[in-house]
Amino acid sequence: MGHMGFFDLSSRYAGLDKSGDPLVLLNDMVPFEDYRDELKAIWRTPPEQRKSNAGRPPWDEVLIFKTMVLQQLYNLSDDQIEYQIRDRLSFMRFLGLGIEDSVPDAKTIWAYRERLAGAGKMKELFDKFDAFLREKGYLAMGGQIVDASIVPAPRQHNKRDENEKIKAGETPEEWEEKPHKKRQKDVDARGLKRPEFVIVDGAPGLEVALIALWGEDLPIQRCTVHKHRNLLAKAPKRMHDELTEDYRDMIYAKTPEEIATRRKAFLRKWRLKCKAVADSLEEAGDKLFTFTRLPQGQWKSARTTNAIERLNEEFRRRIKTQTVLPCAETVPMLLWALMASGQIVMRKVDGWETLAQPVADATLDQAA
């Protein structure tokens, strides 16, 4: 095994560039320095308030914020992000670190994030980051370590006459003759219309994509079951029963007004008992209560993704050894077989009688 030469690191980075490192694009596109003053005001103690200048110098604010961006993009815990920065050249280059430089440890990253959340700036800064990417025509698709990427946002590439036919509710003749071309067109042209109501489990990349495609006013509901699990993970085990009782009292209240009142009481109480719990609830914002804009009979089904996930689970159990189905017709055939054999039971959605009613425009705050 040879010794590391002067140009070896540059050669490694050149290899990453050739493979297409999305973090290079992100670094070039986002003016991270614009965040410095705001971050410094949150994370650094003013000179007049310091007892002395002794102690370890603080970490660079932009480096820590970019570390949090990596966590969001690649869905990494504090311990994992520390390891991955040490292990991955692409992460080191994105953060401006050399082989010889120190790396922020897991406790340091946690402490900086807690101060950011305590100042109420976490969501604001990341919304600003996502908005900047959308303005440039890109989406930050968060995911696992192998597939996080920065991808161009969906764009229309139809011809003028094709758009006119689509608006008239028709499909261009050329698309009918070439099904493969029709599949590659935008989702609206393929017949996927703007949904009336969307239920998600909190994946930030999915929410960004939905909003980029259908607008800020798209009704998006965060799964209340997933959020409950998130809250439990933030609290000591001895508080779990009390937390669950308070959460259910809030989520299962009978009117929007009651929910709003109990939401405020929940935040007031848990900011004192366990601040991480209150911060986690605030992270979801009004999207956790979008179901209140529906008729009350639909609330039970609209609060959670559990019914959808169960159906997906039953499908995946049967195709996990195959992964790719031979054709589109296989899906309804499999669904029919599962239903006919009684392995899955499809029931009417709670509140199906009022499904034709439009989603109310009023948000929870306005209703309260």
HUDANOR-V410029 format. One record per run of one state. SS is the DSSP state (a for helix, b for strand, c for the rest). FROM is the first residue (numbers start at 0). LEN is the number of residues. If there is no record, write none. Layout:
ss: {SS/SS}
from: {FROM/FROM}
len: {LEN/LEN}
//
This chain:
ss: {c/a/c/a/c/a/c/a/c/a/c/a/c/a/c/a/c/a/c/b/c/b/c/a/c/a/c/a/c/b/c/a/c/b/c/a/c/a/c/a/c/a/c/a/c/a/c/a/c/a/c/a/c}
from: {0/7/19/21/29/31/43/46/49/60/74/77/87/88/95/105/118/121/135/137/141/148/152/159/167/172/177/178/184/197/200/203/214/219/222/223/234/236/251/255/273/274/293/295/302/305/319/328/340/351/354/363/367}
len: {7/12/2/8/2/12/3/3/11/14/3/10/1/7/10/13/3/14/2/4/7/4/7/8/5/5/1/6/13/3/3/11/5/3/1/11/2/15/4/18/1/19/2/7/3/14/9/12/11/3/9/4/1}
//
